[in-house]
Amino acid sequence: EGRGQAFSAEEGAKALVAEIVSCDDSREAQEWVEGLDAPEAGRIELCKRMLLAAMDRPEAERKLVAGMLSSLCVRGALEPSQVEAGCELVLKRLDDLVLDVPKAADYAAEMIAHLVEDKTVPESFLGSVPALAGAAHSARVLEGVNRALEQHPVQVAGLKA
């Protein structure tokens, strides 16, 4: 239908996140994303915006968003590399994000752990967290990822903070 074309990336991502948490319909989300007339950079921006829009949502809704990103990859609407690049952009913004969402590092960790567990984002991504999140946030992000993955045993190499 191309409904996403009428929105800016931020508005579109917020609308998509609202839809995801209201109905958790991966088929409809897939159609929405596929209807976007967006190049690679636009899809990366959408991933970033979805993760950012989930930051001020309850935990269950953050999990739905991370799960939807994984589902969109499985369905072919997004590439795992686009989701990974979106995560990179979020981590690079943590200094600013924590001003509005003090637990942004924890929330990013939850969503990244979910994406690693789903194998949407490769385990090797965790090695880049210190450079992306910076000294102020990397330990907290890695500890949060580790804590989340301990609840769901997955072997992740190099997860030391």
Accessible surface in RSA format (square Angstrom, percent):
REM  Atomic radii and reference values for relative SASA: ProtOr
REM  Chains: A
REM  Algorithm: Lee & Richards
REM  Probe-radius: 1.40
REM  Slices: 20
REM RES _ NUM      All-atoms   Total-Side   Main-Chain    Non-polar    All polar
REM                ABS   REL    ABS   REL    ABS   REL    ABS   REL    ABS   REL
RES GLU A   1   181.83 104.4 105.85  80.1  75.97 180.9  63.13 122.1 118.70  96.9
RES GLY A   2    15.68  19.3   0.00   N/A  15.68  19.3   6.49  17.8   9.19  20.6
RES ARG A   3    95.66  40.2  84.34  43.0  11.32  27.0  52.36  71.6  43.30  26.2
RES GLY A   4     3.12   3.8   0.00   N/A   3.12   3.8   0.00   0.0   3.12   7.0
RES GLN A   5   111.19  62.2  78.68  57.5  32.51  77.4  31.77  67.6  79.42  60.2
RES ALA A   6    94.95  87.3  53.67  82.8  41.28  93.9  66.34  93.4  28.61  75.8
RES PHE A   7    84.60  42.3  66.53  41.2  18.07  47.0  68.32  41.4  16.28  46.6
RES SER A   8    60.89  51.5  43.95  58.7  16.94  39.0  52.24 111.3   8.65  12.1
RES ALA A   9    45.66  42.0  26.90  41.5  18.76  42.7  37.10  52.2   8.55  22.7
RES GLU A  10    74.54  42.8  73.21  55.4   1.34   3.2  14.34  27.7  60.20  49.1
RES GLU A  11    98.74  56.7  93.79  71.0   4.95  11.8  35.01  67.7  63.73  52.0
RES GLY A  12     2.14   2.6   0.00   N/A   2.14   2.6   2.14   5.9   0.00   0.0
RES ALA A  13     0.32   0.3   0.32   0.5   0.00   0.0   0.32   0.5   0.00   0.0
RES LYS A  14   113.04  55.1 109.37  67.1   3.68   8.8  66.02  59.4  47.03  50.1
RES ALA A  15    37.52  34.5  24.54  37.9  12.98  29.5  32.86  46.3   4.66  12.3
RES LEU A  16     3.91   2.2   2.29   1.6   1.62   4.1   3.90   2.7   0.00   0.0
RES VAL A  17     0.22   0.1   0.22   0.2   0.00   0.0   0.22   0.2   0.00   0.0
RES ALA A  18    44.22  40.7  41.06  63.4   3.17   7.2  41.77  58.8   2.45   6.5
RES GLU A  19    53.09  30.5  47.95  36.3   5.14  12.2  19.72  38.1  33.36  27.2
RES ILE A  20     1.68   1.0   0.72   0.5   0.96   2.3   1.68   1.2   0.00   0.0
RES VAL A  21    32.99  21.7   9.63   8.7  23.36  56.3   9.63   8.4  23.36  63.4
RES SER A  22    91.62  77.4  51.63  68.9  39.99  92.1  48.61 103.5  43.01  60.3
RES CYS A  23    68.45  51.8  38.89  43.4  29.56  69.5  41.61 105.4  26.84  28.9
RES ASP A  24    79.34  55.6  62.32  62.0  17.01  40.2  16.73  39.4  62.60  62.4
RES ASP A  25    55.28  38.7  47.37  47.1   7.91  18.7  14.57  34.3  40.71  40.6
RES SER A  26    25.80  21.8  23.28  31.1   2.52   5.8   7.78  16.6  18.01  25.2
RES ARG A  27   148.80  62.5 148.22  75.6   0.57   1.4  44.15  60.3 104.65  63.4
RES GLU A  28    53.20  30.5  51.67  39.1   1.54   3.7  14.60  28.2  38.60  31.5
RES ALA A  29     2.63   2.4   1.42   2.2   1.21   2.7   2.19   3.1   0.45   1.2
RES GLN A  30    30.88  17.3  30.88  22.6   0.00   0.0   1.79   3.8  29.09  22.1
RES GLU A  31    92.50  53.1  88.40  66.9   4.11   9.8  32.61  63.1  59.90  48.9
RES TRP A  32    16.84   6.8  13.42   6.5   3.42   8.0   9.82   5.2   7.02  11.4
RES VAL A  33     0.00   0.0   0.00   0.0   0.00   0.0   0.00   0.0   0.00   0.0
RES GLU A  34    88.41  50.8  66.60  50.4  21.81  51.9  29.54  57.1  58.87  48.1
RES GLY A  35    18.73  23.1   0.00   N/A  18.73  23.1  13.93  38.2   4.79  10.7
RES LEU A  36    25.73  14.3  18.76  13.4   6.98  17.5  18.76  13.2   6.98  18.8
RES ASP A  37   126.87  88.9  98.24  97.8  28.63  67.7  20.57  48.4 106.30 106.0
RES ALA A  38    27.62  25.4  13.04  20.1  14.58  33.2  15.02  21.1  12.60  33.4
RES PRO A  39   101.10  73.7  86.33  78.7  14.78  53.7 100.15  82.7   0.95   5.9
RES GLU A  40    93.64  53.8  84.19  63.7   9.45  22.5  50.37  97.4  43.28  35.3
RES ALA A  41    71.55  65.8  63.52  98.0   8.03  18.3  65.73  92.6   5.83  15.4
RES GLY A  42    23.80  29.3   0.00   N/A  23.80  29.3  19.01  52.2   4.79  10.7
RES ARG A  43    39.38  16.5  39.38  20.1   0.00   0.0   9.69  13.2  29.69  18.0
RES ILE A  44    32.67  18.6  32.67  24.3   0.00   0.0  32.67  23.5   0.00   0.0
RES GLU A  45    43.51  25.0  43.10  32.6   0.41   1.0  21.32  41.2  22.19  18.1
RES LEU A  46     4.98   2.8   4.98   3.6   0.00   0.0   4.98   3.5   0.00   0.0
RES CYS A  47     0.00   0.0   0.00   0.0   0.00   0.0   0.00   0.0   0.00   0.0
RES LYS A  48    22.68  11.1  22.68  13.9   0.00   0.0   0.42   0.4  22.26  23.7
RES ARG A  49    57.34  24.1  55.88  28.5   1.47   3.5   2.62   3.6  54.73  33.2
RES MET A  50     0.00   0.0   0.00   0.0   0.00   0.0   0.00   0.0   0.00   0.0
RES LEU A  51     4.82   2.7   4.82   3.4   0.00   0.0   4.82   3.4   0.00   0.0
RES LEU A  52    25.81  14.4  15.97  11.4   9.84  24.7  16.19  11.4   9.62  25.9
RES ALA A  53    14.46  13.3   3.65   5.6  10.81  24.6  11.09  15.6   3.37   8.9
RES ALA A  54     0.00   0.0   0.00   0.0   0.00   0.0   0.00   0.0   0.00   0.0
RES MET A  55     3.24   1.7   3.24   2.1   0.01   0.0   3.24   2.8   0.01   0.0
RES ASP A  56   116.35  81.5  82.15  81.8  34.20  80.9  34.81  81.9  81.54  81.3
RES ARG A  57    66.88  28.1  61.91  31.6   4.97  11.8   9.01  12.3  57.87  35.1
RES PRO A  58    84.05  61.3  72.10  65.7  11.94  43.4  83.43  68.9   0.61   3.8
RES GLU A  59    87.13  50.0  81.84  61.9   5.29  12.6  20.26  39.2  66.86  54.6
RES ALA A  60    70.19  64.5  61.81  95.4   8.38  19.1  65.31  92.0   4.87  12.9
RES GLU A  61    41.66  23.9  41.66  31.5   0.00   0.0   7.83  15.1  33.83  27.6
RES ARG A  62    11.56   4.9  11.56   5.9   0.00   0.0   0.53   0.7  11.03   6.7
RES LYS A  63    99.60  48.6  95.96  58.9   3.63   8.6  56.42  50.8  43.18  46.0
RES LEU A  64    54.44  30.3  50.58  36.2   3.86   9.7  53.31  37.4   1.13   3.0
RES VAL A  65     0.00   0.0   0.00   0.0   0.00   0.0   0.00   0.0   0.00   0.0
RES ALA A  66     0.00   0.0   0.00   0.0   0.00   0.0   0.00   0.0   0.00   0.0
RES GLY A  67    22.22  27.4   0.00   N/A  22.22  27.4  17.29  47.4   4.93  11.0
RES MET A  68     4.88   2.5   2.37   1.6   2.51   6.0   3.63   3.1   1.25   1.7
RES LEU A  69     0.00   0.0   0.00   0.0   0.00   0.0   0.00   0.0   0.00   0.0
RES SER A  70     8.37   7.1   8.32  11.1   0.05   0.1   8.32  17.7   0.05   0.1
RES SER A  71    29.36  24.8  23.82  31.8   5.54  12.8  21.49  45.8   7.87  11.0
RES LEU A  72     0.00   0.0   0.00   0.0   0.00   0.0   0.00   0.0   0.00   0.0
RES CYS A  73    18.34  13.9   5.21   5.8  13.14  30.9   5.59  14.2  12.76  13.8
RES VAL A  74   132.94  87.5 100.18  90.7  32.76  78.9 108.31  94.1  24.63  66.8
RES ARG A  75    86.88  36.5  61.18  31.2  25.71  61.2  22.39  30.6  64.49  39.1
RES GLY A  76    51.74  63.8   0.00   N/A  51.74  63.8  27.05  74.2  24.69  55.3
RES ALA A  77     6.21   5.7   0.00   0.0   6.21  14.1   1.14   1.6   5.06  13.4
RES LEU A  78     3.26   1.8   0.00   0.0   3.26   8.2   2.14   1.5   1.12   3.0
RES GLU A  79    92.84  53.3  92.84  70.2   0.00   0.0  28.15  54.5  64.68  52.8
RES PRO A  80    59.59  43.4  59.18  53.9   0.41   1.5  59.50  49.1   0.08   0.5
RES SER A  81    67.13  56.7  58.28  77.8   8.85  20.4  47.91 102.0  19.22  26.9
RES GLN A  82     7.05   3.9   7.05   5.2   0.00   0.0   0.00   0.0   7.05   5.4
RES VAL A  83     0.00   0.0   0.00   0.0   0.00   0.0   0.00   0.0   0.00   0.0
RES GLU A  84    41.07  23.6  41.07  31.1   0.00   0.0   4.65   9.0  36.42  29.7
RES ALA A  85    21.95  20.2  20.70  31.9   1.25   2.8  21.32  30.0   0.62   1.6
RES GLY A  86     0.00   0.0   0.00   N/A   0.00   0.0   0.00   0.0   0.00   0.0
RES CYS A  87     0.87   0.7   0.12   0.1   0.75   1.8   0.72   1.8   0.15   0.2
RES GLU A  88    53.17  30.5  53.17  40.2   0.00   0.0   2.50   4.8  50.67  41.4
RES LEU A  89    59.02  32.9  58.68  42.0   0.34   0.8  58.68  41.2   0.34   0.9
RES VAL A  90     3.61   2.4   3.61   3.3   0.00   0.0   3.61   3.1   0.00   0.0
RES LEU A  91     1.06   0.6   0.00   0.0   1.06   2.7   0.00   0.0   1.06   2.9
RES LYS A  92   125.71  61.3  96.40  59.1  29.31  69.8  50.84  45.8  74.88  79.8
RES ARG A  93    88.60  37.2  85.96  43.8   2.65   6.3  34.38  47.0  54.22  32.9
RES LEU A  94     0.56   0.3   0.32   0.2   0.24   0.6   0.32   0.2   0.24   0.6
RES ASP A  95    93.66  65.6  85.16  84.8   8.50  20.1  29.91  70.4  63.75  63.6
RES ASP A  96    86.56  60.6  83.41  83.0   3.15   7.4  16.23  38.2  70.33  70.1
RES LEU A  97    18.30  10.2  17.28  12.4   1.02   2.6  18.30  12.8   0.00   0.0
RES VAL A  98    36.26  23.9  28.59  25.9   7.67  18.5  28.59  24.8   7.67  20.8
RES LEU A  99   142.86  79.6 112.37  80.4  30.48  76.6 115.76  81.3  27.10  72.9
RES ASP A 100   125.43  87.9  96.13  95.7  29.30  69.3  26.13  61.5  99.30  99.0
RES VAL A 101    24.78  16.3  23.72  21.5   1.07   2.6  24.78  21.5   0.00   0.0
RES PRO A 102    99.63  72.6  89.46  81.5  10.17  37.0  90.64  74.8   8.99  55.8
RES LYS A 103   111.46  54.4 111.04  68.1   0.42   1.0  54.82  49.3  56.64  60.3
RES ALA A 104     0.00   0.0   0.00   0.0   0.00   0.0   0.00   0.0   0.00   0.0
RES ALA A 105     2.16   2.0   2.16   3.3   0.00   0.0   2.16   3.0   0.00   0.0
RES ASP A 106    26.73  18.7  24.98  24.9   1.75   4.1  15.05  35.4  11.68  11.6
RES TYR A 107    44.03  20.6  44.03  25.1   0.00   0.0  12.34   9.3  31.69  39.1
RES ALA A 108     2.47   2.3   0.76   1.2   1.71   3.9   2.42   3.4   0.05   0.1
RES ALA A 109     0.35   0.3   0.35   0.5   0.00   0.0   0.35   0.5   0.00   0.0
RES GLU A 110    49.08  28.2  42.71  32.3   6.37  15.2  23.90  46.2  25.18  20.6
RES MET A 111     3.61   1.9   2.56   1.7   1.05   2.5   3.61   3.1   0.00   0.0
RES ILE A 112     4.38   2.5   4.38   3.3   0.00   0.0   4.38   3.2   0.00   0.0
RES ALA A 113     2.79   2.6   2.56   4.0   0.23   0.5   2.79   3.9   0.00   0.0
RES HIS A 114    46.16  25.2  42.82  29.8   3.35   8.6  24.44  25.2  21.72  25.3
RES LEU A 115     0.00   0.0   0.00   0.0   0.00   0.0   0.00   0.0   0.00   0.0
RES VAL A 116     1.66   1.1   0.06   0.1   1.61   3.9   0.06   0.1   1.61   4.4
RES GLU A 117    54.73  31.4  41.51  31.4  13.22  31.5  13.05  25.2  41.69  34.0
RES ASP A 118    64.97  45.5  36.69  36.5  28.28  66.9  15.14  35.6  49.83  49.7
RES LYS A 119   149.78  73.1 123.78  75.9  26.00  61.9 104.85  94.4  44.93  47.9
RES THR A 120     9.01   6.4   3.78   3.8   5.24  12.5   3.76   5.1   5.25   7.9
RES VAL A 121     0.45   0.3   0.00   0.0   0.45   1.1   0.00   0.0   0.45   1.2
RES PRO A 122    58.89  42.9  49.57  45.2   9.32  33.9  58.73  48.5   0.17   1.0
RES GLU A 123    60.62  34.8  54.71  41.4   5.91  14.1  23.04  44.6  37.58  30.7
RES SER A 124    91.36  77.2  65.12  86.9  26.24  60.4  59.60 126.9  31.75  44.5
RES PHE A 125     4.37   2.2   0.40   0.2   3.98  10.3   4.37   2.7   0.00   0.0
RES LEU A 126     1.32   0.7   0.45   0.3   0.87   2.2   0.45   0.3   0.87   2.3
RES GLY A 127    59.90  73.9   0.00   N/A  59.90  73.9  35.45  97.3  24.45  54.8
RES SER A 128    41.21  34.8  34.82  46.5   6.39  14.7  39.09  83.2   2.12   3.0
RES VAL A 129     0.00   0.0   0.00   0.0   0.00   0.0   0.00   0.0   0.00   0.0
RES PRO A 130    63.21  46.1  56.34  51.4   6.87  25.0  56.84  46.9   6.37  39.6
RES ALA A 131    93.90  86.3  55.89  86.2  38.01  86.5  67.70  95.3  26.20  69.4
RES LEU A 132    27.73  15.4  18.57  13.3   9.16  23.0  19.15  13.4   8.58  23.1
RES ALA A 133     6.87   6.3   0.00   0.0   6.87  15.6   0.45   0.6   6.42  17.0
RES GLY A 134    27.73  34.2   0.00   N/A  27.73  34.2  27.73  76.1   0.00   0.0
RES ALA A 135   105.12  96.6  68.41 105.6  36.71  83.5  75.86 106.8  29.26  77.5
RES ALA A 136    81.16  74.6  41.58  64.2  39.58  90.0  53.73  75.7  27.43  72.7
RES HIS A 137    19.53  10.7  19.13  13.3   0.39   1.0  14.40  14.8   5.13   6.0
RES SER A 138    14.11  11.9  14.11  18.8   0.00   0.0   0.11   0.2  14.00  19.6
RES ALA A 139    45.52  41.9  44.06  68.0   1.47   3.3  45.28  63.8   0.25   0.7
RES ARG A 140   109.88  46.1 106.69  54.4   3.19   7.6  35.50  48.5  74.37  45.1
RES VAL A 141     0.00   0.0   0.00   0.0   0.00   0.0   0.00   0.0   0.00   0.0
RES LEU A 142     5.92   3.3   5.90   4.2   0.02   0.1   5.92   4.2   0.00   0.0
RES GLU A 143    88.05  50.6  83.58  63.2   4.47  10.6  26.46  51.2  61.59  50.3
RES GLY A 144     6.71   8.3   0.00   N/A   6.71   8.3   3.50   9.6   3.21   7.2
RES VAL A 145     0.00   0.0   0.00   0.0   0.00   0.0   0.00   0.0   0.00   0.0
RES ASN A 146    53.94  37.2  53.94  52.1   0.00   0.0   1.68   4.0  52.26  50.5
RES ARG A 147   129.61  54.4 126.55  64.5   3.06   7.3  60.27  82.4  69.34  42.0
RES ALA A 148    23.42  21.5  19.50  30.1   3.91   8.9  21.83  30.7   1.59   4.2
RES LEU A 149     5.26   2.9   4.22   3.0   1.04   2.6   4.57   3.2   0.70   1.9
RES GLU A 150   119.33  68.5  94.84  71.7  24.49  58.3  43.55  84.2  75.78  61.9
RES GLN A 151   130.56  73.0  99.75  72.9  30.80  73.3  39.31  83.7  91.25  69.2
RES HIS A 152    90.68  49.6  88.01  61.2   2.67   6.8  55.48  57.2  35.21  41.0
RES PRO A 153   126.90  92.5  99.14  90.4  27.76 100.9 104.30  86.1  22.60 140.4
RES VAL A 154    42.11  27.7  20.71  18.7  21.41  51.6  27.78  24.1  14.33  38.9
RES GLN A 155   166.17  92.9 155.41 113.6  10.77  25.6  65.45 139.3 100.72  76.4
RES VAL A 156    21.14  13.9   1.40   1.3  19.73  47.5   2.01   1.7  19.13  51.9
RES ALA A 157    84.78  77.9  64.41  99.4  20.37  46.3  74.98 105.6   9.80  26.0
RES GLY A 158    61.98  76.4   0.00   N/A  61.98  76.4  38.64 106.0  23.34  52.3
RES LEU A 159    21.30  11.9  15.17  10.9   6.13  15.4  15.87  11.1   5.43  14.6
RES LYS A 160   183.09  89.3 167.56 102.8  15.53  37.0 115.84 104.3  67.25  71.6
RES ALA A 161    77.38  71.2  15.02  23.2  62.36 141.9  34.49  48.6  42.90 113.6
END  Absolute sums over single chains surface
CHAIN  1 A     7818.1       6180.9       1637.2       4133.7       3684.4
END  Absolute sums over all chains
TOTAL          7818.1       6180.9       1637.2       4133.7       3684.4
